[in-house]
């Protein structure tokens, strides 16, 4: 090879190293953005995951219920569908056709495929599990307020030896992983005054985001419900029929 060719290769190598180094410095600066409030947390989350996090997915769920003594009292297979930011459906008994649809902060309960109750009750966890990536920062902060989360209560903590950001007071709070931003924990007070501690576990990557594969509900410190996700499927489109309370739609038959 000629001296000119060798020189060209050396210059190309130096240029590539310089570009890589600049990129690393840029990434480091991004990582060094200080998160010290709920607003700054949401800003960083959206900067990282807007237009990247998955919007729609479905799964089967093995659901185990326990009594206060810790004895399992029943098990069932539920079928669930999520469409961020505001759609969620749980089919608890596909034979009896009992299911619930959460849509735009309202809840529709069905028994025997017939609407039994329609109330203003949101599925609040949709917001911080992915919904905020499909609305503006202002809208997401307004939702927090509407859902009775006190955004001024913010701290850094650890959970299961992992760093976390905690938003909310002792009665209503959620915990997000400090690096990946998936929801690790949610604590709230039930309508009958009991403290419910929901722990999300066994996370896996899914189309630009993360999804848990196990959920445990503790009521006053005792395990009362366990959920195990199966056949998790990313959906590349939103199917409005799944969440339409006026349509009888057996979307789960594909499973």
C-alpha positions in Angstrom: 0.0 0.0 0.0 1.3 3.5 -0.8 2.3 6.0 1.9 -0.7 8.2 0.8 -3.1 5.3 1.3 -1.7 4.6 4.8 -2.0 8.2 5.7 -5.6 8.3 4.5 -6.5 5.3 6.7 -4.8 6.9 9.8 -6.7 10.1 9.3 -10.0 8.2 8.8 -9.4 6.3 12.1 -8.6 9.5 14.0 -11.8 11.1 12.6 -14.0 8.1 13.7 -12.5 8.1 17.2 -13.2 11.8 17.5 -16.8 11.4 16.4 -17.3 8.5 18.8 -15.7 10.5 21.7 -18.0 13.5 21.0 -21.0 11.2 21.0 -20.0 9.7 24.4 -19.5 13.1 25.9 -23.0 14.1 24.6 -24.6 11.1 26.1 -22.9 11.7 29.4 -24.2 15.2 29.5 -27.7 13.9 28.9 -27.3 11.4 31.7 -26.1 14.1 34.0 -29.3 16.1 33.8 -30.4 16.5 37.4 -33.8 15.0 38.3 -35.0 16.7 41.5 -38.7 17.1 41.0 -41.7 15.3 39.5 -41.7 17.7 36.6 -38.0 17.2 35.8 -38.5 13.5 36.1 -41.3 13.5 33.5 -39.3 15.8 31.3 -36.3 13.4 31.2 -38.6 10.4 30.7 -40.3 12.0 27.8 -37.1 13.2 26.2 -35.8 9.6 26.3 -39.0 7.6 25.4 -41.4 9.8 23.5 -42.1 8.1 20.1 -40.0 5.1 21.2 -42.1 3.3 23.9 -44.6 0.8 22.7 -48.3 2.0 22.6 -50.3 -1.2 22.3 -49.9 -4.7 23.7 -51.9 -7.8 24.9 -51.2 -10.7 27.2 -52.8 -13.6 29.0 -52.5 -13.5 32.8 -52.5 -16.3 35.3 -54.2 -14.8 38.3 -53.9 -16.3 41.8 -56.0 -15.1 44.8 -55.2 -15.7 48.5 -57.2 -15.3 51.7 -55.8 -13.5 54.7 -54.1 -16.6 56.0 -52.1 -16.9 52.8 -54.0 -19.9 51.4 -54.7 -19.8 47.7 -58.5 -19.7 47.2 -58.7 -19.7 43.4 -56.9 -19.2 40.1 -58.1 -18.0 36.7 -56.7 -17.0 33.3 -57.5 -13.4 32.4 -57.0 -11.8 29.0 -55.8 -8.2 28.9 -55.2 -5.5 26.4 -53.6 -2.1 26.8 -53.7 0.9 24.5 -51.7 3.8 25.9 -52.5 6.4 27.1 -56.1 5.8 28.2 -57.3 2.4 27.2 -57.2 -0.9 29.2 -59.4 -4.0 29.1 -59.5 -7.0 31.4 -61.6 -10.1 30.4 -61.8 -12.0 33.7 -64.0 -14.8 32.6 -64.3 -15.4 28.8 -66.9 -18.2 29.3 -69.2 -16.1 31.4 -68.3 -13.0 29.5 -67.4 -10.9 32.5 -65.0 -8.1 31.7 -64.1 -4.4 32.4 -63.2 -1.7 30.0 -61.2 1.4 31.1 -61.6 4.2 28.5 -60.8 7.9 28.8 -60.9 7.9 32.6 -64.2 6.0 32.8 -64.8 2.4 33.8 -67.4 0.0 32.2 -68.2 -3.2 34.0 -69.8 -6.1 32.1 -71.4 -9.3 33.5 -72.7 -11.9 31.0 -71.8 -9.5 28.2 -74.2 -6.9 29.6 -73.2 -3.5 30.9 -73.8 -3.5 34.7 -72.1 -0.3 35.7 -70.5 2.7 34.1 -68.6 5.1 36.4 -66.0 7.9 36.4 -63.0 5.8 37.5 -59.6 5.9 35.7 -57.0 3.2 35.5 -54.4 5.6 37.0 -51.4 3.4 36.5 -51.6 3.7 32.8 -50.2 7.2 33.1 -46.8 6.4 34.6 -46.5 2.9 33.0 -46.4 4.4 29.5 -49.3 6.8 29.0 -47.3 10.0 29.6 -45.3 9.3 26.4 -48.4 9.9 24.3 -49.5 13.2 25.8 -47.8 16.6 26.5 -45.9 17.3 29.7 -48.6 19.6 30.8 -51.3 17.0 30.2 -49.4 14.4 32.1 -48.9 16.7 35.1 -52.6 17.6 35.0 -53.5 13.9 35.1 -51.3 13.4 38.1 -53.2 16.1 39.9 -56.6 14.7 38.8 -55.5 11.2 40.1 -54.7 12.7 43.5 -51.0 12.3 43.3 -49.2 15.0 45.2 -46.4 15.9 42.7 -44.6 18.1 45.2 -43.8 14.9 47.2 -40.7 13.7 45.4 -37.7 11.8 46.5 -34.9 9.4 45.5 -34.9 5.9 47.1 -34.0 2.3 46.4 -36.2 -0.7 46.0 -35.0 -4.3 45.8 -31.4 -2.9 45.6 -32.3 -0.8 42.6 -32.3 3.1 42.4 -35.8 4.6 42.2 -37.7 7.9 42.0 -40.8 8.1 44.2 -43.7 10.4 43.5 -46.5 11.1 45.9 -47.3 10.9 49.6 -47.6 7.8 51.8 -51.3 7.3 50.8 -50.8 7.5 47.0 -47.4 7.0 45.4 -45.5 5.3 42.6 -41.9 4.2 42.3 -40.0 4.4 38.9 -36.7 2.8 38.1 -34.1 5.5 38.0 -32.5 4.4 34.8 -35.1 2.5 32.7 -38.2 4.4 34.1 -40.5 1.3 34.4 -42.9 1.2 37.3 -41.5 -0.9 40.2 -44.1 -0.2 42.8 -47.4 1.5 43.5 -49.0 2.2 46.9 -52.5 3.4 47.4 -55.3 3.4 50.0 -58.3 1.4 48.9 -61.9 2.6 49.2 -62.3 0.7 52.5 -59.2 2.2 54.0 -56.7 -0.6 53.5 -53.2 0.0 52.3 -52.5 -1.7 49.0 -48.8 -2.2 48.0 -48.4 -3.3 44.3 -45.0 -4.7 43.4 -44.0 -5.1 39.7 -41.3 -7.6 38.9 -39.5 -9.7 36.3 -39.2 -7.0 33.6 -38.5 -7.6 29.9 -37.8 -5.4 27.0 -40.7 -4.8 24.6 -40.5 -2.6 21.5 -38.6 0.4 22.9 -40.0 0.0 26.4 -40.3 -2.4 29.3 -43.1 -4.6 30.7 -43.4 -6.5 33.9 -44.2 -10.2 33.9 -45.2 -10.6 37.5 -47.4 -8.4 39.8 -48.0 -9.0 43.5 -50.7 -7.2 45.5 -50.1 -6.8 49.2 -53.1 -5.7 51.3 -52.1 -4.5 54.8 -48.8 -6.4 54.3 -50.3 -9.7 53.2 -50.2 -11.2 49.7 -53.7 -11.3 48.4 -53.2 -11.5 44.6 -50.5 -12.6 42.2 -50.4 -12.1 38.5 -48.2 -13.8 36.0 -48.1 -12.5 32.4 -48.0 -15.0 29.5 -47.9 -14.6 25.7 -47.1 -10.9 25.8 -47.6 -9.5 22.3 -46.7 -6.1 20.9 -49.4 -4.6 18.7 -48.4 -2.2 16.0 -51.9 -0.7 15.7 -54.7 0.5 18.0 -57.9 -1.5 17.7 -60.7 0.8 19.0 -63.3 -2.1 19.0 -61.5 -3.7 22.0 -62.4 -0.7 24.1 -65.8 0.2 22.7 -68.4 -0.5 25.4 -71.1 -0.5 22.7 -69.6 -3.4 20.7 -69.5 -7.0 21.8 -66.1 -8.0 20.6 -64.2 -11.2 21.5 -60.8 -9.9 20.7 -59.1 -12.7 22.8 -60.1 -15.5 20.4 -56.7 -15.2 18.6 -55.1 -16.6 21.8 
